[in-house]
Amino acid sequence: MASTVYNSVLFRNMFGTPEMRDIFSDDALVGRYIQVECALARAQARMGAIPKDAADAIAEAAKTIVPDMDRMRDETENVGYPILPVVHQLSEAAGAAGGYVHWGATTQDIMDSATALQVRDALGVVRRDLLELRGILVALAQKHRDTPMAGRTHLQQALPTTFGNKVAVWLSSVDRHVVRVDQLLPRVALGQFSGASGTLASIGEGGLQMQALLCEELDLGQPAMCWHVARDGLAEVVSVLGLITGSLAKIATDVMIMSSIEFGEVAEPFVHGRGASSTMPQKRNPISSEMMLAGAKLVRQHVAAMMDAMIHDFERATGPWHVEWAVIPEAFLLTGAGLSHAKFMLSGLSVDTDRMRQNLDLTHGLIVAEAVMMAAAPTMGRQEAHDIVYRACRTALEEKRLLADILCDNHEIVAALGGKAKVRATCAPEAYLGLSGPMVDRAIASLSA
């Protein structure tokens, strides 16, 4: 019986993806432990530290072994770590060569190397999904490059913008996350082989060469120094996941508010029954956006936990290391789910351009007050233009009249702008979109490789 949303039959695909669960499954993790043990044996055989026949026998045993997970669980609970139980079973399967399994290594060497392999694979999935999401946003920004809508600050209509410009803002953060992942990988895809206190005393001369060969076998980088208690790399990984999910939550928040009945500007893709209410037949709740927001809140807590878990005592930690075992898989599951929800939601987002245009008129033209002020300022001075337009705005609100009509009755504004037709043209929201279009173009043109 499942005890968390991550393995629940009901919730697991809302809080994770099958692909990410496979990377962090028990079978995959034990497989990584065995992979590291075999790579270590091959590296040591290449140096002549153990017989080549022994390394071959260990590798052959790894191909055929079917780990007894019940036994491994019981031993892990007793020992406190899973590596000794893995070594027991692999050694037994390797027969006479079993004595060479785990030669000169310590538990954390194997576990950290396995974690590095998992993280590398998981970041590859995250990077792929970010690129796919980026492509979806590029298409959406291009399609709506010139679609006018109300720009909002402090939840109030501010100035006109375009929906494409809004999407390009989302796009820019997603693109930066691609860069972050690329920069991060070389810092975290590192092997670990340093021995009990990080000195490789169990190997002695040739230890660093053996470390290099192990990393080569695993296609991981060789660290400049033991990172048993220097956990900034893994903390950075989870922090980047926090940034990614934070950006997804910003997108989700915009979509949720814009999809409310009062806004009605966008809607998540329609799927029969999706987002339905048990009692209100008319409901179409923004489920994907809600999951993106919830996931970000959970990952944020994992970021804090990883920052706390960086504080290790001396050369091997007493407790903080264990926090990573829970945090890293869950943070990746949540991030994978968030990206999956985002790709689904944005690839089929319904955009109501007519409603966006209608909402521009909700304030009877007040949204272009700045446009009139700036147009009149060169003739009458900014402050005087501001005061006249300010008073006109108050009148428009009180009398529920169009700002353009009120301004056309003001001879100073009419004179400053060059006639009533010019006043009305200046009051058109489409005429005050600034550089929204060129900014969209620039955002797309400047995307990372």
MARZA-46831 format. One record per residue (C-alpha): residue number from 1; residue in one letter; chain; x, y, z. Coordinates in nm, 4 decimals, padded with zeros to 6 digits. Example, Ala and Ser with C-alpha at 12.3 -4.5 7.8 and 13.67 -1.06 7.14 Angstrom:
MARZA-46831
R    k  r  c        c1        c2        c3
R    1  a  A   01.2300  -00.4500   00.7800
R    2  s  A   01.3670  -00.1060   00.7140
//
This chain:
MARZA-46831
R    k  r  c        c1        c2        c3
R    1  m  A   00.0000   00.0000   00.0000
R    2  a  A   00.1469   00.3351  -00.1041
R    3  s  A   00.2142   00.5852   00.1713
R    4  t  A   00.3097   00.8980  -00.0261
R    5  v  A   00.1890   01.0789  -00.3378
R    6  y  A   00.5095   00.9785  -00.5151
R    7  n  A   00.4213   00.6084  -00.5285
R    8  s  A   00.0441   00.6300  -00.4888
R    9  v  A  -00.1568   00.4698  -00.7659
R   10  l  A  -00.3938   00.7673  -00.7427
R   11  f  A  -00.1469   01.0554  -00.7322
R   12  r  A   00.1909   00.9423  -00.8594
R   13  n  A   00.1537   01.0748  -01.2151
R   14  m  A   00.0412   01.4112  -01.0810
R   15  f  A   00.3500   01.4471  -00.8617
R   16  g  A   00.6007   01.2663  -01.0850
R   17  t  A   00.6490   01.0980  -01.4200
R   18  p  A   00.7132   00.7310  -01.4990
R   19  e  A   01.0442   00.8237  -01.6601
R   20  m  A   01.1725   01.0052  -01.3533
R   21  r  A   01.0437   00.7354  -01.1191
R   22  d  A   01.2378   00.4779  -01.3192
R   23  i  A   01.5600   00.6755  -01.2688
R   24  f  A   01.5127   00.6819  -00.8923
R   25  s  A   01.3498   00.3421  -00.8419
R   26  d  A   01.4977   00.0878  -00.6006
R   27  d  A   01.5901  -00.1429  -00.8862
R   28  a  A   01.7663   00.1376  -01.0732
R   29  l  A   01.9476   00.2527  -00.7599
R   30  v  A   02.0750  -00.0930  -00.6728
R   31  g  A   02.1710  -00.1306  -01.0373
R   32  r  A   02.3772   00.1860  -01.0117
R   33  y  A   02.5515   00.0563  -00.6976
R   34  i  A   02.6435  -00.2623  -00.8809
R   35  q  A   02.7521  -00.0615  -01.1858
R   36  v  A   02.9910   00.1424  -00.9713
R   37  e  A   03.1316  -00.1684  -00.8002
R   38  c  A   03.1949  -00.3272  -01.1399
R   39  a  A   03.3517  -00.0105  -01.2775
R   40  l  A   03.5801   00.0025  -00.9741
R   41  a  A   03.6887  -00.3571  -01.0329
R   42  r  A   03.7605  -00.2867  -01.3997
R   43  a  A   03.9607   00.0246  -01.3112
R   44  q  A   04.1629  -00.1678  -01.0542
R   45  a  A   04.2256  -00.4522  -01.2978
R   46  r  A   04.3535  -00.2041  -01.5557
R   47  m  A   04.6133  -00.0934  -01.2999
R   48  g  A   04.6977  -00.4463  -01.1916
R   49  a  A   04.5639  -00.3856  -00.8414
R   50  i  A   04.3340  -00.6867  -00.8686
R   51  p  A   04.3439  -00.9809  -01.1148
R   52  k  A   04.1712  -00.9210  -01.4468
R   53  d  A   03.9967  -01.2559  -01.4094
R   54  a  A   03.8445  -01.1300  -01.0848
R   55  a  A   03.7141  -00.8139  -01.2506
R   56  d  A   03.5676  -01.0224  -01.5338
R   57  a  A   03.3990  -01.2555  -01.2859
R   58  i  A   03.2511  -00.9614  -01.0965
R   59  a  A   03.1209  -00.8125  -01.4210
R   60  e  A   02.9683  -01.1466  -01.5217
R   61  a  A   02.8033  -01.1827  -01.1824
R   62  a  A   02.6565  -00.8347  -01.2190
R   63  k  A   02.4882  -00.9395  -01.5445
R   64  t  A   02.3155  -01.2392  -01.3930
R   65  i  A   02.2516  -01.1398  -01.0323
R   66  v  A   01.8903  -01.1008  -00.9226
R   67  p  A   01.9163  -00.9023  -00.6000
R   68  d  A   01.7151  -01.0345  -00.3081
R   69  m  A   01.5462  -00.7081  -00.2196
R   70  d  A   01.3841  -00.8398   00.0983
R   71  r  A   01.7189  -00.9517   00.2318
R   72  m  A   01.8781  -00.6270   00.1189
R   73  r  A   01.6086  -00.4252   00.2952
R   74  d  A   01.6529  -00.6138   00.6219
R   75  e  A   02.0311  -00.5752   00.6129
R   76  t  A   02.0068  -00.2081   00.5175
R   77  e  A   01.7792  -00.1374   00.8122
R   78  n  A   02.0280  -00.3127   01.0379
R   79  v  A   02.3489  -00.1630   00.8953
R   80  g  A   02.2008   00.1794   00.8206
R   81  y  A   02.3343   00.1859   00.4634
R   82  p  A   02.2643  -00.0282   00.1558
R   83  i  A   02.6175  -00.0850   00.0237
R   84  l  A   02.7325  -00.3629   00.2557
R   85  p  A   02.4171  -00.5637   00.1685
R   86  v  A   02.4878  -00.5052  -00.2022
R   87  v  A   02.8502  -00.6145  -00.1569
R   88  h  A   02.7373  -00.9301   00.0215
R   89  q  A   02.5140  -01.0420  -00.2639
R   90  l  A   02.7501  -00.9365  -00.5438
R   91  s  A   03.0420  -01.1092  -00.3725
R   92  e  A   02.8422  -01.4281  -00.3338
R   93  a  A   02.7412  -01.4171  -00.7002
R   94  a  A   03.1048  -01.3624  -00.8072
R   95  g  A   03.2260  -01.6759  -00.6275
R   96  a  A   03.6013  -01.6875  -00.5677
R   97  a  A   03.6385  -01.3378  -00.7151
R   98  g  A   03.4013  -01.1993  -00.4561
R   99  g  A   03.6870  -01.1060  -00.2275
R  100  y  A   03.7858  -00.8334  -00.4704
R  101  v  A   03.4474  -00.6590  -00.4697
R  102  h  A   03.4578  -00.3114  -00.3113
R  103  w  A   03.8403  -00.3174  -00.2940
R  104  g  A   03.9658  -00.0119  -00.1038
R  105  a  A   03.6329   00.1708  -00.1269
R  106  t  A   03.4037   00.3077   00.1396
R  107  t  A   03.0240   00.3078   00.1419
R  108  q  A   02.9908   00.6728   00.0515
R  109  d  A   03.2208   00.6348  -00.2494
R  110  i  A   02.9745   00.3945  -00.4058
R  111  m  A   02.6602   00.5797  -00.3011
R  112  d  A   02.7861   00.9199  -00.4124
R  113  s  A   02.8993   00.7874  -00.7497
R  114  a  A   02.5608   00.6224  -00.7971
R  115  t  A   02.3881   00.9477  -00.7035
R  116  a  A   02.6004   01.1345  -00.9563
R  117  l  A   02.4877   00.8897  -01.2247
R  118  q  A   02.1230   00.9323  -01.1273
R  119  v  A   02.1505   01.3101  -01.1187
R  120  r  A   02.3207   01.3162  -01.4578
R  121  d  A   02.0406   01.1087  -01.6099
R  122  a  A   01.7686   01.3099  -01.4381
R  123  l  A   01.9180   01.6425  -01.5441
R  124  g  A   01.9252   01.5096  -01.8992
R  125  v  A   01.5499   01.4559  -01.8788
R  126  v  A   01.4993   01.8001  -01.7275
R  127  r  A   01.7089   01.9607  -02.0011
R  128  r  A   01.5167   01.7812  -02.2749
R  129  d  A   01.1841   01.8895  -02.1255
R  130  l  A   01.3057   02.2483  -02.0899
R  131  l  A   01.3996   02.2524  -02.4582
R  132  e  A   01.0602   02.1133  -02.5554
R  133  l  A   00.8866   02.3691  -02.3365
R  134  r  A   01.1030   02.6420  -02.4862
R  135  g  A   00.9911   02.5418  -02.8347
R  136  i  A   00.6257   02.5543  -02.7293
R  137  l  A   00.6735   02.9028  -02.5861
R  138  v  A   00.8556   03.0258  -02.8971
R  139  a  A   00.5610   02.9229  -03.1142
R  140  l  A   00.3123   03.0818  -02.8741
R  141  a  A   00.5098   03.4077  -02.8546
R  142  q  A   00.5407   03.4305  -03.2320
R  143  k  A   00.1715   03.3603  -03.2854
R  144  h  A   00.0679   03.6324  -03.0411
R  145  r  A   00.3520   03.8756  -03.1016
R  146  d  A   00.1045   04.1555  -03.1784
R  147  t  A  -00.2014   04.0397  -02.9837
R  148  p  A  -00.2932   04.3366  -02.7601
R  149  m  A  -00.3940   04.2807  -02.4011
R  150  a  A  -00.3911   04.4693  -02.0732
R  151  g  A  -00.0625   04.4741  -01.8897
R  152  r  A  -00.1218   04.4583  -01.5159
R  153  t  A   00.0773   04.5752  -01.2156
R  154  h  A  -00.0378   04.5243  -00.8564
R  155  l  A  -00.3365   04.3377  -01.0079
R  156  q  A  -00.4538   04.6619  -01.1702
R  157  q  A  -00.4558   04.7431  -01.5394
R  158  a  A  -00.1408   04.9438  -01.6093
R  159  l  A  -00.0520   04.9845  -01.9778
R  160  p  A  -00.1280   04.7848  -02.2913
R  161  t  A   00.1095   04.5042  -02.3826
R  162  t  A   00.0858   04.1973  -02.6037
R  163  f  A   00.0246   03.8384  -02.5066
R  164  g  A   00.3344   03.7503  -02.7077
R  165  n  A   00.5383   03.9814  -02.4874
R  166  k  A   00.4074   03.8099  -02.1752
R  167  v  A   00.4939   03.4687  -02.3205
R  168  a  A   00.8412   03.5930  -02.4162
R  169  v  A   00.9019   03.6820  -02.0502
R  170  w  A   00.8150   03.3230  -01.9593
R  171  l  A   01.0372   03.2038  -02.2427
R  172  s  A   01.3378   03.4033  -02.1256
R  173  s  A   01.3398   03.2350  -01.7843
R  174  v  A   01.3038   02.8875  -01.9347
R  175  d  A   01.5981   02.9577  -02.1641
R  176  r  A   01.8133   03.0680  -01.8705
R  177  h  A   01.7319   02.7390  -01.6991
R  178  v  A   01.8688   02.5500  -02.0006
R  179  v  A   02.1926   02.7433  -01.9570
R  180  r  A   02.1959   02.6749  -01.5823
R  181  v  A   02.1599   02.3004  -01.6351
R  182  d  A   02.4395   02.3011  -01.8933
R  183  q  A   02.6681   02.4921  -01.6590
R  184  l  A   02.5741   02.2765  -01.3628
R  185  l  A   02.6381   01.9340  -01.5119
R  186  p  A   03.0208   01.9448  -01.5092
R  187  r  A   03.0137   02.0475  -01.1422
R  188  v  A   02.7935   01.7607  -01.0271
R  189  a  A   02.8571   01.4718  -01.2670
R  190  l  A   03.1616   01.3709  -01.0638
R  191  g  A   03.2745   01.0307  -00.9452
R  192  q  A   03.3627   00.9622  -00.5828
R  193  f  A   03.6478   00.7378  -00.4687
R  194  s  A   03.8414   00.8636  -00.1704
R  195  g  A   03.8260   00.5969   00.0986
R  196  a  A   03.7134   00.6114   00.4571
R  197  s  A   03.8493   00.9551   00.5513
R  198  g  A   03.8918   01.0960   00.2039
R  199  t  A   04.2649   01.0233   00.1805
R  200  l  A   04.2721   00.7022  -00.0286
R  201  a  A   04.4977   00.5543   00.2366
R  202  s  A   04.3567   00.2097   00.1560
R  203  i  A   04.5093   00.2357  -00.1922
R  204  g  A   04.8160   00.4481  -00.1338
R  205  e  A   05.0383   00.5195  -00.4321
R  206  g  A   04.8397   00.5140  -00.7539
R  207  g  A   04.5159   00.6000  -00.5766
R  208  l  A   04.4469   00.9103  -00.7803
R  209  q  A   04.5132   00.7200  -01.1016
R  210  m  A   04.2678   00.4536  -00.9857
R  211  q  A   04.0166   00.7281  -00.9101
R  212  a  A   04.0646   00.8710  -01.2591
R  213  l  A   04.0136   00.5301  -01.4194
R  214  l  A   03.6953   00.4719  -01.2166
R  215  c  A   03.5571   00.8065  -01.3310
R  216  e  A   03.6522   00.7207  -01.6876
R  217  e  A   03.4708   00.3873  -01.6639
R  218  l  A   03.1569   00.5669  -01.5410
R  219  d  A   03.1940   00.8602  -01.7824
R  220  l  A   03.1988   01.0980  -01.4853
R  221  g  A   03.4391   01.3797  -01.4124
R  222  q  A   03.7234   01.3315  -01.1694
R  223  p  A   03.6848   01.5633  -00.8693
R  224  a  A   03.9718   01.7858  -00.7643
R  225  m  A   03.9035   01.6881  -00.4049
R  226  c  A   03.6954   01.4404  -00.2107
R  227  w  A   03.3365   01.5666  -00.1795
R  228  h  A   03.2136   01.3360   00.0980
R  229  v  A   03.1331   01.6412   00.3097
R  230  a  A   03.1399   01.9161   00.0457
R  231  r  A   02.7796   01.8931  -00.0727
R  232  d  A   02.7464   02.2246  -00.2541
R  233  g  A   02.7140   02.0479  -00.5885
R  234  l  A   02.4051   01.8511  -00.4914
R  235  a  A   02.2636   02.1502  -00.3083
R  236  e  A   02.3087   02.3489  -00.6287
R  237  v  A   02.1216   02.0816  -00.8232
R  238  v  A   01.8169   02.1054  -00.5992
R  239  s  A   01.8428   02.4847  -00.5948
R  240  v  A   01.8286   02.4901  -00.9749
R  241  l  A   01.5257   02.2627  -00.9598
R  242  g  A   01.3742   02.5187  -00.7226
R  243  l  A   01.4406   02.7931  -00.9769
R  244  i  A   01.2893   02.5894  -01.2585
R  245  t  A   00.9738   02.5037  -01.0679
R  246  g  A   00.9519   02.8622  -00.9444
R  247  s  A   00.9390   02.9826  -01.3045
R  248  l  A   00.6765   02.7205  -01.3832
R  249  a  A   00.4718   02.8418  -01.0882
R  250  k  A   00.4916   03.2014  -01.2157
R  251  i  A   00.3526   03.0840  -01.5517
R  252  a  A   00.0858   02.8813  -01.3728
R  253  t  A  -00.0185   03.1781  -01.1601
R  254  d  A  -00.0620   03.3995  -01.4660
R  255  v  A  -00.2643   03.1323  -01.6429
R  256  m  A  -00.4844   03.0614  -01.3406
R  257  i  A  -00.5742   03.4271  -01.2936
R  258  m  A  -00.6208   03.4903  -01.6657
R  259  s  A  -00.8478   03.1859  -01.6895
R  260  s  A  -01.0813   03.3065  -01.4150
R  261  i  A  -01.4301   03.3971  -01.5386
R  262  e  A  -01.3723   03.7657  -01.4675
R  263  f  A  -01.0680   03.7660  -01.6988
R  264  g  A  -01.1580   03.4883  -01.9425
R  265  e  A  -00.8466   03.5468  -02.1529
R  266  v  A  -00.7002   03.1951  -02.1589
R  267  a  A  -00.8031   02.8422  -02.0687
R  268  e  A  -00.6164   02.5180  -02.0234
R  269  p  A  -00.6667   02.2578  -02.2993
R  270  f  A  -01.0099   02.1000  -02.2960
R  271  v  A  -01.0186   01.7318  -02.2124
R  272  h  A  -01.3548   01.5783  -02.1320
R  273  g  A  -01.3989   01.5698  -01.7561
R  274  r  A  -01.0631   01.7327  -01.6795
R  275  g  A  -01.0892   01.9868  -01.3982
R  276  a  A  -01.4543   01.8992  -01.3399
R  277  s  A  -01.6307   01.9630  -01.0111
R  278  s  A  -01.8231   01.6916  -00.8270
R  279  t  A  -02.1121   01.9307  -00.7703
R  280  m  A  -02.0822   02.2217  -01.0151
R  281  p  A  -02.1208   02.1030  -01.3766
R  282  q  A  -01.9981   02.4320  -01.5216
R  283  k  A  -01.6525   02.4149  -01.3615
R  284  r  A  -01.3318   02.3772  -01.5654
R  285  n  A  -01.0560   02.4054  -01.3097
R  286  p  A  -00.6950   02.4785  -01.4187
R  287  i  A  -00.5579   02.1487  -01.2913
R  288  s  A  -00.2185   02.1559  -01.4660
R  289  s  A  -00.1453   02.5046  -01.3361
R  290  e  A  -00.2512   02.4040  -00.9865
R  291  m  A  -00.0109   02.1094  -00.9912
R  292  m  A   00.2707   02.3305  -01.1224
R  293  l  A   00.2157   02.5700  -00.8334
R  294  a  A   00.1900   02.2952  -00.5712
R  295  g  A   00.5054   02.1282  -00.6996
R  296  a  A   00.7022   02.4518  -00.6775
R  297  k  A   00.5980   02.4983  -00.3170
R  298  l  A   00.7200   02.1500  -00.2295
R  299  v  A   01.0511   02.1841  -00.4156
R  300  r  A   01.1135   02.5123  -00.2368
R  301  q  A   01.1041   02.3238   00.0941
R  302  h  A   01.3485   02.0696  -00.0462
R  303  v  A   01.5864   02.3516  -00.1390
R  304  a  A   01.5839   02.4641   00.2231
R  305  a  A   01.6412   02.1076   00.3402
R  306  m  A   01.9428   02.0690   00.1096
R  307  m  A   02.0918   02.3946   00.2319
R  308  d  A   02.0628   02.2641   00.5854
R  309  a  A   02.2043   01.9261   00.4823
R  310  m  A   02.5226   02.0938   00.3553
R  311  i  A   02.6390   02.1326   00.7139
R  312  h  A   02.8419   01.8135   00.7623
R  313  d  A   03.0669   01.7420   01.0557
R  314  f  A   03.4350   01.6697   00.9988
R  315  e  A   03.5275   01.4126   00.7294
R  316  r  A   03.2069   01.2038   00.7329
R  317  a  A   02.8719   01.3368   00.8400
R  318  t  A   02.6503   01.2233   01.1244
R  319  g  A   02.3019   01.2523   00.9785
R  320  p  A   02.2862   01.5307   00.7178
R  321  w  A   02.3780   01.2945   00.4351
R  322  h  A   02.0575   01.0983   00.4893
R  323  v  A   01.8465   01.4040   00.4088
R  324  e  A   01.9676   01.3844   00.0488
R  325  w  A   01.8272   01.0345   00.0079
R  326  a  A   01.4751   01.1717   00.0494
R  327  v  A   01.5150   01.5176  -00.0990
R  328  i  A   01.6934   01.4569  -00.4306
R  329  p  A   01.4530   01.1973  -00.5766
R  330  e  A   01.1443   01.3901  -00.4654
R  331  a  A   01.2744   01.7208  -00.6022
R  332  f  A   01.3392   01.5602  -00.9401
R  333  l  A   01.0009   01.3867  -00.9431
R  334  l  A   00.8225   01.7145  -00.8726
R  335  t  A   01.0261   01.9011  -01.1326
R  336  g  A   00.9615   01.6346  -01.3941
R  337  a  A   00.5908   01.6505  -01.3189
R  338  g  A   00.5880   02.0295  -01.3347
R  339  l  A   00.7550   02.0304  -01.6748
R  340  s  A   00.5160   01.7645  -01.8000
R  341  h  A   00.2146   01.9656  -01.6821
R  342  a  A   00.3590   02.2808  -01.8397
R  343  k  A   00.4185   02.1175  -02.1773
R  344  f  A   00.0657   01.9785  -02.1856
R  345  m  A  -00.0985   02.2993  -02.0719
R  346  l  A   00.0914   02.5455  -02.2896
R  347  s  A   00.0930   02.3334  -02.6036
R  348  g  A  -00.2850   02.3376  -02.6067
R  349  l  A  -00.3541   02.6690  -02.4339
R  350  s  A  -00.6770   02.8298  -02.5539
R  351  v  A  -00.6244   03.2046  -02.6065
R  352  d  A  -00.9319   03.4314  -02.6364
R  353  t  A  -00.7970   03.7330  -02.8239
R  354  d  A  -01.1415   03.8940  -02.8413
R  355  r  A  -01.1734   03.8831  -02.4631
R  356  m  A  -00.8260   04.0318  -02.4274
R  357  r  A  -00.9362   04.3211  -02.6483
R  358  q  A  -01.2605   04.3652  -02.4550
R  359  n  A  -01.0716   04.3781  -02.1275
R  360  l  A  -00.8601   04.6624  -02.2650
R  361  d  A  -01.1798   04.8691  -02.2770
R  362  l  A  -01.2942   04.7916  -01.9224
R  363  t  A  -01.1507   05.1148  -01.7846
R  364  h  A  -01.3111   05.3332  -02.0540
R  365  g  A  -00.9686   05.4223  -02.1883
R  366  l  A  -00.7852   05.4924  -01.8629
R  367  i  A  -00.5230   05.2330  -01.9575
R  368  v  A  -00.3829   05.4777  -02.2159
R  369  a  A  -00.3702   05.7793  -01.9837
R  370  e  A   00.0099   05.7707  -01.9887
R  371  a  A   00.0073   05.7720  -02.3691
R  372  v  A  -00.1910   06.0979  -02.3759
R  373  m  A   00.0246   06.2550  -02.1058
R  374  m  A   00.3485   06.1712  -02.2878
R  375  a  A   00.2082   06.2934  -02.6199
R  376  a  A   00.1052   06.6283  -02.4679
R  377  a  A   00.4159   06.6750  -02.2512
R  378  p  A   00.6476   06.8167  -02.5213
R  379  t  A   00.4034   07.1052  -02.5782
R  380  m  A   00.2765   07.1861  -02.2296
R  381  g  A   00.5315   07.0218  -02.0018
R  382  r  A   00.5074   06.6873  -01.8315
R  383  q  A   00.3613   06.8016  -01.4988
R  384  e  A   00.0858   07.0113  -01.6482
R  385  a  A  -00.0017   06.7328  -01.8910
R  386  h  A  -00.0073   06.4874  -01.6002
R  387  d  A  -00.2415   06.7062  -01.3963
R  388  i  A  -00.4867   06.7605  -01.6820
R  389  v  A  -00.5002   06.3916  -01.7716
R  390  y  A  -00.5261   06.2995  -01.4028
R  391  r  A  -00.8348   06.5185  -01.3639
R  392  a  A  -00.9814   06.3739  -01.6836
R  393  c  A  -00.9319   06.0234  -01.5447
R  394  r  A  -01.1182   06.1127  -01.2282
R  395  t  A  -01.4037   06.2499  -01.4343
R  396  a  A  -01.4138   05.9384  -01.6514
R  397  l  A  -01.4395   05.7215  -01.3414
R  398  e  A  -01.7052   05.9325  -01.1727
R  399  e  A  -01.9199   05.9842  -01.4812
R  400  k  A  -01.8432   05.6450  -01.6409
R  401  r  A  -01.7500   05.8114  -01.9686
R  402  l  A  -01.4767   05.7392  -02.2206
R  403  l  A  -01.1492   05.9122  -02.1461
R  404  a  A  -01.1183   06.0041  -02.5136
R  405  d  A  -01.4528   06.1915  -02.5045
R  406  i  A  -01.3522   06.3881  -02.1969
R  407  l  A  -01.0118   06.4757  -02.3420
R  408  c  A  -01.1702   06.5902  -02.6690
R  409  d  A  -01.3589   06.8481  -02.4629
R  410  n  A  -01.0315   06.9843  -02.3242
R  411  h  A  -00.8995   07.2487  -02.5628
R  412  e  A  -00.5484   07.2375  -02.4129
R  413  i  A  -00.5088   06.8675  -02.4824
R  414  v  A  -00.6673   06.8991  -02.8262
R  415  a  A  -00.4259   07.1805  -02.9125
R  416  a  A  -00.1253   06.9987  -02.7730
R  417  l  A  -00.1996   06.6804  -02.9684
R  418  g  A  -00.3070   06.8530  -03.2908
R  419  g  A  -00.6817   06.7931  -03.3072
R  420  k  A  -00.9550   06.5646  -03.1790
R  421  a  A  -00.8768   06.2923  -03.4305
R  422  k  A  -00.5238   06.2801  -03.2977
R  423  v  A  -00.6562   06.2599  -02.9414
R  424  r  A  -00.8740   05.9619  -03.0283
R  425  a  A  -00.5901   05.7929  -03.2156
R  426  t  A  -00.3638   05.8390  -02.9135
R  427  c  A  -00.6301   05.6796  -02.6933
R  428  a  A  -00.6309   05.3571  -02.8952
R  429  p  A  -00.4609   05.0828  -02.6866
R  430  e  A  -00.3102   04.9276  -03.0016
R  431  a  A  -00.1174   05.2499  -03.0577
R  432  y  A   00.0641   05.2240  -02.7242
R  433  l  A   00.2241   04.8813  -02.7284
R  434  g  A   00.5728   05.0236  -02.7081
R  435  l  A   00.8429   04.7846  -02.8265
R  436  s  A   00.6497   04.4709  -02.7370
R  437  g  A   00.6916   04.3198  -03.0838
R  438  p  A   01.0637   04.3897  -03.1243
R  439  m  A   01.1238   04.2638  -02.7692
R  440  v  A   00.9572   03.9342  -02.8593
R  441  d  A   01.1756   03.9104  -03.1689
R  442  r  A   01.4881   03.9816  -02.9684
R  443  a  A   01.4006   03.7263  -02.6988
R  444  i  A   01.3607   03.4547  -02.9599
R  445  a  A   01.6711   03.5563  -03.1547
R  446  s  A   01.8862   03.5526  -02.8410
R  447  l  A   01.7944   03.2007  -02.7217
R  448  s  A   02.0828   02.9811  -02.6157
R  449  a  A   02.1964   02.7000  -02.8418
//
